[in-house]
Amino acid sequence: MPTSEAETAANVSTAVETVPPEALTYHSIINSANEIVVGFLERIPYFVASIVVILIFWFLSIIFKKVVQKVLGSRIHHQNLVNVFQRVGGALIIFVGVMIAMVIAVPGFTPAKLIGALGIGSVAIGFAFKDIFQNLLSGILLLISEPFRIGDQIVSGEYEGTVEDIKIRATTIRTYDGRQVVIPNSDLYTSALTVNTAYKQRRLQVAVGIGYEDDIEAAKAEIIQALNKADSVSKKAEPSVIATGFGDSTIDLMVRWFIEDGTQANKVASIHEVIVEIKTALDTAGVNIPFPIRTIDLSNPSVTAIVKKLNDKRTINHEQNTKSDQGANETALE
């Protein structure tokens, strides 16, 4: 005899009541885990496809950079401008590939939703990314205007070294003592910057002091001859020797000359060579390079009083020592 719907519902409710709550929790966890695993397995082909898309766009960015280098590398004088096209274009290609891969891998994903989730365009995000955007813009402007190139030696603030790389966000330099310094491009673009190798020639100078008894013109002639013997001194620009002042114990001369290679290594080597040549020439010519001299004036009354007091004390000590020696001798005789 068929059962009614009311009886069936009653039987089901009775069966559910007889199942322990722990069993229901276990079955719900198992079902959720199975759904997650099944969903993940169903999405694996989409994940693989998204990875393939990213790899394809990554190879496209590499090909784009090589094409830009081949087409524009020999035509554009500013090599940094080529770097701008390569890096910006390559980054855009990879960004497009990532967006397409996200659309494939994540159901319902769109770039508009990503922009809305990040809140790009809001005031808060704008302030948060202010420094990043400023460095990016400064990097692009530096690469376009090209105040320096890779390999140049620059001075920025307290840092000095050779430029190793110019990126969109920061510039990397190698200091002369072998350290790497990463300088934000905004600092380089908005602050004073010295490029030591911007020009082929570079002027160096060193101070020389001669005695007051020496002839300035004769010393100058000897120094000029010494500079002409130095191999590092440029022959395209005349060196100069200028008297700059009366020192405490010397007549101060400023020696200036140019070198053809303005790198730090050549600068240090040239200064060393010039100093050695000048010292040798002045010694040979009998020109004095005096040590610092200090003159003590003892004619002041206060100094005279101090000297008299010291002499009196020395006399008293001498008399006491003499008496002590006499007493010792008398004791020995007894």
Buried (B, 14 or more C-beta within 10 A) or exposed (E): EEEEEEEEEEEEEEEEEEEEEEEEEEEEEEEEEEEEEEEEEEBEEBBEBBEEBBEEBBEBBEEBBEEBBEEBEEEEEBBBBBBBBBBBBBEEBBEBBBBBBBBBBBEEBEEEEEEEEEEEEEEEEEEEEEEEEBBBBBBBBBBEEBBBBBEBBBBBEEBBBBBBEBBBBBBBBBEEEEEEBEBBBBBBBEEEBEBBBBEEEBBBEBEBBBBEEBEEEEBBBBBBEBBEEBEBBBEEBEBBBEBEEEBEBBBBBBBBBBBBBBBBEBBEBBBEBBBEBBEEBBEEBEBBBBEEEEEEEEEEEEEEEEEEEEEEEEEEEEEEEEEEEEEEEEEEEE
